[in-house]
Amino acid sequence: MEHYLHYFIDHFGYIGIMAVLMLGIVGMPIPDELLLTYIGYRISTGSMSYPISFVFSFIGAIAGISISYYLGVKLGLPFLQKIGPKIHITEKRIEQTKALFAKLGPSVLFICYFIPGIRHLAAFLAGFNAYDRKKFMLYAYSGAFVWVFTFLTIGNYLGKNWIMIKQYMDEYRTFFMIVFILLICLLTIYWFHQQKKK
């Protein structure tokens, strides 16, 4: 994996990072977190710039999730059910994402980046369910900001031990997902409480 990422970044640079993240968010089987963490490692060596890496990564993430949203608007759920198996999106994943939307609403667009398999579907289902475009952008783009910042920073902090992130993600994915869901629930409750005060 390290050799593959090293080769890719050396040949395509920042534009390549943007393109791969965009495709990964749309649904291609790309290890997005590992890519971001590796970029963070390259930042730690001085071979890449943090601000430039962040900007291109963020653009790639929001471009990918925006494409998924508009595909949902234009093509709907039948298209996803037809094309899903070809890009490893199962009916189970679709149902899980629908259940998250039922519980959390558009807040799931914020946390979806941290849940592989869900992030590929959340924006599509938001488009299919005709979520307000401005609300979609608020949640999805702020989620992309936090996601990119998190993994670039982790890779930069871990340095040459960046590959450790894969092990931790595999072991603690469920824990992190629960923590993020609880955090979003608390923030949502707080927001509604503040709105009632006003």
Residue pairs with C-beta under 8 A, 6 or more apart in sequence:
1 31
1 34
1 163
2 38
2 163
5 34
5 35
5 38
6 38
8 16
8 20
9 16
9 17
9 38
9 39
9 42
9 48
12 19
14 48
14 52
14 53
14 56
15 56
17 35
17 39
17 53
17 56
17 57
17 60
18 56
18 57
18 59
18 60
18 63
19 60
20 30
20 32
20 35
20 60
21 30
21 32
21 35
21 36
21 57
21 60
21 61
21 64
22 60
22 61
22 63
22 64
22 67
23 30
23 64
24 30
24 31
24 32
24 35
24 64
25 32
25 60
25 61
25 63
25 64
25 65
25 67
25 68
25 119
25 120
25 123
26 64
26 67
26 68
26 71
26 120
27 68
27 87
27 89
27 120
28 87
29 87
29 88
32 116
33 116
33 151
33 165
33 169
34 163
34 165
34 166
36 57
36 147
36 148
36 151
36 152
36 155
37 151
37 152
37 154
37 155
37 158
37 162
37 165
38 155
38 162
39 48
39 53
39 57
39 152
39 155
40 53
40 151
40 152
40 153
40 154
40 155
40 156
40 157
40 158
40 162
41 155
41 156
41 158
41 159
41 160
41 162
42 48
42 53
42 155
43 49
43 50
43 53
43 152
43 155
43 156
44 155
44 156
44 157
44 158
44 159
44 160
45 159
50 152
50 156
53 152
54 148
54 149
54 152
57 148
57 152
58 144
58 145
58 148
61 113
61 144
61 147
61 148
62 140
62 141
62 144
65 109
65 119
65 122
65 123
65 140
65 141
65 144
66 123
66 140
68 120
68 121
68 122
68 123
68 124
68 127
69 123
69 124
69 126
69 127
69 133
69 136
69 140
70 127
71 79
71 124
71 127
72 80
72 123
72 124
72 125
72 126
72 127
72 128
72 129
73 127
73 128
73 130
74 127
76 128
77 94
77 125
77 128
80 89
80 94
80 121
80 124
80 128
81 91
81 94
83 89
84 90
84 91
84 93
84 94
87 120
89 117
89 120
89 121
93 117
93 118
93 120
93 121
94 121
94 125
96 117
96 118
97 108
97 112
97 118
97 121
97 122
97 125
98 125
100 108
100 112
100 118
100 122
100 181
101 108
101 122
101 125
101 126
101 129
104 111
104 181
104 184
104 185
104 188
105 188
106 126
106 131
106 135
106 136
106 139
107 139
107 184
107 185
107 187
107 188
108 118
108 122
108 184
109 122
109 123
109 126
109 136
109 139
109 140
109 143
110 139
110 140
110 142
110 143
110 146
110 184
111 143
111 177
111 180
111 181
111 184
112 118
112 119
112 121
112 122
112 123
112 143
113 119
113 143
113 144
113 146
113 147
114 147
114 176
114 177
114 180
115 173
115 177
115 180
122 140
123 136
123 140
126 136
126 140
127 136
151 165
154 162
154 165
155 162
155 165
158 164
158 165
169 176
